[in-house]
Amino acid sequence: MSQEQPSPSPEGFLPKTGNYRELISFRKAETIFDFTFRFTEKCFRLGDRTIDQMVQSARSGKQNIAEGAKASVTSTETEIKLTNVARASLEELLIDYQDYLRVRDLPQWDKNSKEALYIRKLGKTADESYETYRQFMATRPPEVLANIAICLIHQANYLLDQQIRRLEKDFVQKGGLRERMTQARLDYRKQQQSQRQPPKPPTRPKA
């Protein structure tokens, strides 16, 4: 099993209600945003431009998942586009955390290390939120916190990759709103034509 969280079951995976809070990817991205906000406050000097860059990347990941889910009701194309933006934003944030470790000569956890495995296990809990990791923010050094964030982002990116593939598959199979509207009009016309056609006279039985 790789470092990322396994794919959730198809049921409720991409709810077409616009309720982004039902998406595991959104809840994970929200946790990453809350974590990153506090990490930058704790681990960077006030005025460092990296603070704004990292917080904005984390926010973009969260917000674009939400906006994409809202757009899903009317536009699959927009949902795919915004979900890809969220994925790209979290990738940028991942690189920032990796850079933080590299330029300071701090180690990055191997994906199969006991530390990474422990965080991945926490990341699979149903009620995961920033509260799951709050104690670490208060007690662990910056290098540990950066590694925790890297684990969380890998999990979120895996979920978004699965989400994007599912959206693309659904679009190919079912089309977008325009295709569904066109099909609805065609079905309506067929129904109207069938209702206007006079009934066929009963056939006489053969002698």
C-alpha positions in Angstrom: 0.0 0.0 0.0 1.4 3.4 -0.9 1.6 6.4 1.4 -1.8 7.7 0.3 -5.2 6.9 1.7 -7.1 4.2 -0.1 -10.0 5.1 -2.4 -13.3 5.5 -0.8 -16.3 3.4 -1.8 -18.2 4.5 -4.9 -21.3 5.2 -2.8 -21.3 8.9 -1.9 -17.8 9.3 -3.5 -19.0 12.1 -5.9 -22.4 13.2 -4.7 -24.1 15.4 -7.4 -25.8 17.5 -4.7 -23.1 20.2 -4.5 -22.5 19.2 -0.9 -18.7 19.4 -0.9 -18.6 18.5 2.8 -19.5 14.9 1.9 -16.2 14.7 -0.1 -13.3 13.1 1.8 -11.0 15.1 -0.3 -12.5 18.3 0.9 -12.3 17.3 4.6 -8.6 16.3 4.0 -7.9 19.6 2.3 -9.5 21.5 5.1 -7.3 19.7 7.6 -4.2 20.6 5.5 -5.3 24.3 5.4 -5.7 24.5 9.2 -2.4 22.7 9.7 -0.5 24.9 7.3 -1.9 28.1 8.8 -0.6 27.2 12.2 2.7 25.7 10.8 3.6 28.9 9.0 2.8 31.0 12.1 5.0 28.8 14.3 7.9 28.0 11.9 8.5 31.2 9.9 9.5 34.7 10.9 6.8 37.3 10.7 6.9 39.0 7.3 8.4 36.0 5.4 6.6 35.9 2.0 6.6 32.1 2.2 3.8 32.3 4.8 1.4 33.9 2.4 2.4 31.6 -0.5 1.9 28.4 1.5 -1.4 29.5 3.1 -2.8 30.6 -0.2 -1.8 27.3 -1.8 -3.6 25.4 1.0 -6.6 27.7 0.7 -6.8 27.2 -3.1 -6.8 23.4 -2.7 -9.7 23.6 -0.2 -11.7 26.3 -2.0 -11.5 24.8 -5.5 -12.7 21.4 -4.3 -15.7 23.2 -2.8 -16.4 25.3 -5.8 -16.0 22.3 -8.1 -18.5 20.3 -6.1 -21.0 23.2 -6.2 -20.5 23.5 -10.0 -21.1 19.8 -10.4 -24.9 20.3 -10.4 -24.8 22.2 -13.7 -21.3 21.7 -15.3 -19.1 18.6 -15.2 -16.5 20.5 -17.2 -16.2 23.2 -14.6 -16.0 20.6 -11.8 -13.2 18.8 -13.6 -11.3 22.1 -14.2 -11.6 23.3 -10.6 -10.7 19.9 -9.1 -7.5 19.9 -11.3 -6.7 23.4 -9.9 -7.1 22.1 -6.4 -4.8 19.2 -7.2 -2.2 21.6 -8.7 -2.4 23.9 -5.6 -1.8 21.1 -3.2 1.2 19.9 -5.3 2.7 23.4 -5.0 2.2 23.2 -1.3 3.8 19.8 -1.1 6.9 21.2 -2.8 7.0 24.0 -0.3 7.1 21.6 2.6 9.7 19.4 0.8 11.8 22.6 0.2 11.5 23.5 3.9 13.2 20.3 4.8 15.8 20.1 2.1 17.2 23.6 2.4 17.6 23.1 6.2 19.2 19.7 5.7 16.3 18.0 7.6 15.3 14.5 6.8 12.1 13.6 4.9 10.4 10.4 6.1 10.5 7.4 3.9 6.9 6.5 3.0 7.3 3.1 4.8 8.9 4.5 8.0 7.1 3.9 11.2 6.4 7.6 11.6 4.8 7.9 8.1 2.8 4.7 8.7 1.5 6.1 12.0 0.3 9.4 10.4 -1.3 7.5 7.5 -3.2 5.4 10.0 -4.5 8.6 11.7 -5.4 9.9 8.3 -7.8 7.1 7.7 -10.0 7.8 10.8 -13.6 8.8 9.9 -13.6 11.9 12.1 -10.2 13.2 11.0 -9.7 17.0 11.3 -7.0 19.4 12.5 -7.9 18.3 16.0 -6.4 14.9 15.2 -3.0 16.6 14.9 -3.3 19.6 17.3 -1.2 17.9 19.9 1.7 17.5 17.5 1.7 21.2 16.6 2.1 22.0 20.3 4.8 19.4 21.1 6.8 18.5 18.0 9.7 20.3 16.2 9.2 21.9 12.8 10.8 19.0 10.9 8.3 16.5 12.3 5.4 18.9 11.5 6.6 19.3 7.9 6.7 15.6 7.5 3.2 15.2 8.9 2.0 17.8 6.4 3.7 15.9 3.5 1.9 12.7 4.5 -1.5 14.5 4.6 -0.9 16.2 1.2 0.0 12.8 -0.4 -3.3 11.4 0.9 -5.2 14.4 -0.4 -3.5 14.2 -3.8 -4.3 10.5 -4.1 -8.0 11.2 -3.4 -8.1 14.0 -5.9 -6.4 11.8 -8.6 -9.1 9.2 -8.0 -11.8 11.9 -8.1 -10.6 13.4 -11.4 -10.4 10.0 -13.1 -14.0 9.2 -11.9 -15.2 12.6 -13.2 -13.6 12.1 -16.6 -15.0 8.6 -16.9 -18.5 9.8 -16.0 -18.2 12.7 -18.5 -17.2 10.3 -21.3 -20.0 7.9 -20.4 -22.8 10.3 -19.6 -21.8 13.7 -21.0 -22.2 17.1 -19.5 -25.2 19.3 -18.9 -25.6 20.2 -22.5 -25.7 16.6 -23.6 -28.3 15.8 -20.9 -30.4 18.8 -21.9 -30.3 17.8 -25.5 -31.3 14.2 -24.7 -34.1 15.4 -22.5 -35.5 17.5 -25.4 -35.3 14.6 -27.8 -37.1 12.3 -25.3 -39.8 14.9 -24.9 -40.3 15.3 -28.6 -40.6 11.5 -29.0 -43.1 11.4 -26.2 -45.2 14.2 -27.8 -45.1 12.5 -31.3 -46.2 9.2 -29.8 -49.1 10.9 -28.0 -50.3 12.6 -31.3 -50.4 9.5 -33.4 -53.9 8.0 -33.7 -54.4 4.6 -32.3 -54.3 1.7 -34.7 -57.8 0.2 -35.5 -58.3 -3.3 -34.1 -57.6 -6.1 -36.5 -60.4 -8.5 -37.4 -59.9 -12.1 -36.6 -59.3 -14.3 -39.5 -62.2 -16.6 -40.6 
